[in-house]
Amino acid sequence: MHIRGDHAELVVGGRLDVRNAADARTVLHSALDAGRGDLVLDLTELDSWDATGLGVIMGAHRRAGRTGRRLVLRGVPDRMQRVLVATRLHRILAIEDPEQPGRVAPLPACERAG
């Protein structure tokens, strides 16, 4: 797994799983604590995540709310969108509309139908 970026936008690549969850959590929390406004988490380079990795993202979402910020997911791969829909987390997380970058919208209807 690799994460690069700053307190406004982070790009996550590789696998986000139990092996690197602690490191990912530290980076996300530091970025949330250091900035203001939305923190965009670009997942276009993410190959996969497991339940622990998804938990890291949910923890960052909660921490963002406590710090007056919002975690916005960008470029969520299709297979991971299906996980978000199956777990109904797509209703909780802010996910950027791929058709209109910068606009947060629900997942497309075809993905919601799952």
Order of alpha helices (4+ residues) and beta strands (2+ residues): beta-beta-alpha-beta-alpha-beta-alpha-beta-alpha
